[in-house]
């Protein structure tokens, strides 16, 4: 079973086009590193929770959308090798300023424990 790297971030709504363009450029590099699939999702149904919610998790402001994305890797070893390559790949710096506040981005790696596609 594959390994999933997940991301949650807040992006100014006016930067949707710029974010999508950046995601497309990054996807090319991630695939070169071995990623099997990259999925970017622009939030449009973000209910307020009583204790926490997606917006609070990234401190999204009224003018920002929550983006939930993931990268599917063949395994954790491939992701770890990609992370090492990213540190020295000049293409990341060449992308310039990010259209979001990276300090509020949340990310992590996940080992799938169930996949309905496999049943």
CORRA-V651825 format. One record per residue. N is the residue number from 1. RES is the residue in one letter. PSI is psi as a letter, one per 20 degrees, with the letter a starting at -180 (* if undefined). OMEGA is omega in degrees with one decimal (NA if undefined). D_FIRST is the distance of its C-alpha to the first C-alpha in Angstrom with 2 decimals. Layout:
# CORRA-V651825
n	res	psi	omega	d_first
N	RES	PSI	OMEGA	D_FIRST
N	RES	PSI	OMEGA	D_FIRST
This chain:
# CORRA-V651825
n	res	psi	omega	d_first
1	X	q	-176.6	0.00
2	X	a	179.1	3.80
3	X	p	-174.3	6.89
4	X	p	173.3	9.79
5	X	o	-175.2	13.42
6	X	q	-177.6	15.87
7	X	q	173.9	19.61
8	X	p	-178.0	22.66
9	X	r	177.3	26.07
10	X	p	-178.8	29.53
11	X	p	174.8	30.99
12	X	p	-177.2	34.65
13	X	h	179.0	34.95
14	X	i	-179.1	37.27
15	X	j	-177.1	34.53
16	X	g	-179.6	32.11
17	X	g	179.4	32.97
18	X	h	179.0	32.82
19	X	g	-179.7	29.43
20	X	g	178.3	28.00
21	X	g	177.6	29.60
22	X	g	-179.6	28.17
23	X	h	179.0	24.63
24	X	g	177.4	25.08
25	X	g	-179.2	26.38
26	X	h	-179.0	23.62
27	X	h	178.1	20.93
28	X	g	-179.0	22.53
29	X	g	179.1	22.24
30	X	g	179.1	18.64
31	X	h	176.3	17.72
32	X	h	178.8	19.96
33	X	i	178.0	18.07
34	X	i	178.0	14.78
35	X	q	-179.2	13.50
36	X	h	-176.3	12.07
37	X	p	176.3	13.58
38	X	p	-178.1	16.20
39	X	p	177.8	17.60
40	X	p	-176.0	20.96
41	X	p	-179.0	22.56
42	X	o	-176.6	26.29
43	X	p	176.0	27.27
44	X	i	178.4	29.96
45	X	n	-174.5	29.85
46	X	n	-179.9	30.01
47	X	q	175.9	31.98
48	X	p	177.6	33.69
49	X	r	178.3	32.50
50	X	h	-179.3	34.94
51	X	g	178.3	33.33
52	X	r	177.7	30.65
53	X	r	-178.0	28.95
54	X	g	-178.0	27.08
55	X	g	-179.8	30.43
56	X	h	-178.0	31.51
57	X	h	-178.8	28.27
58	X	j	-179.4	29.11
59	X	l	-179.8	32.87
60	X	p	177.2	33.00
61	X	r	-175.6	36.59
62	X	h	-178.4	38.18
63	X	j	-176.7	37.98
64	X	q	173.2	34.23
65	X	q	174.8	31.15
66	X	p	177.1	27.89
67	X	p	177.4	24.96
68	X	p	-177.7	21.39
69	X	r	176.7	18.85
70	X	q	174.6	15.34
71	X	p	177.4	13.66
72	X	p	178.8	10.12
73	X	q	178.0	9.39
74	X	h	-179.1	7.36
75	X	r	-178.5	7.36
76	X	h	179.4	10.24
77	X	g	178.9	12.51
78	X	g	177.0	12.77
79	X	g	-179.6	13.61
80	X	g	178.1	16.09
81	X	h	178.4	17.68
82	X	g	179.9	18.06
83	X	h	177.7	19.69
84	X	g	179.7	22.13
85	X	h	-178.6	23.01
86	X	h	-177.3	23.65
87	X	h	-176.2	26.34
88	X	j	-178.7	28.54
89	X	o	-176.1	27.74
90	X	i	-179.8	31.00
91	X	h	178.2	29.62
92	X	g	178.5	28.50
93	X	h	-178.9	32.11
94	X	i	179.5	33.45
95	X	i	176.8	31.85
96	X	b	-177.9	34.51
97	X	q	177.8	34.68
98	X	q	-180.0	31.78
99	X	k	179.3	32.75
100	X	r	178.1	31.66
101	X	o	-177.4	32.28
102	X	i	179.3	29.45
103	X	h	-179.7	30.84
104	X	j	178.9	29.67
105	X	p	176.6	26.10
106	X	p	177.6	23.44
107	X	r	178.5	20.00
108	X	r	178.3	17.22
109	X	q	-174.7	13.67
110	X	p	173.8	11.25
111	X	o	179.5	8.33
112	X	p	177.0	7.05
113	X	i	176.2	8.72
114	X	p	176.8	9.32
115	X	o	-177.8	8.83
116	X	h	177.8	12.00
117	X	h	-178.9	11.07
118	X	i	-179.0	9.18
119	X	*	NA	12.47
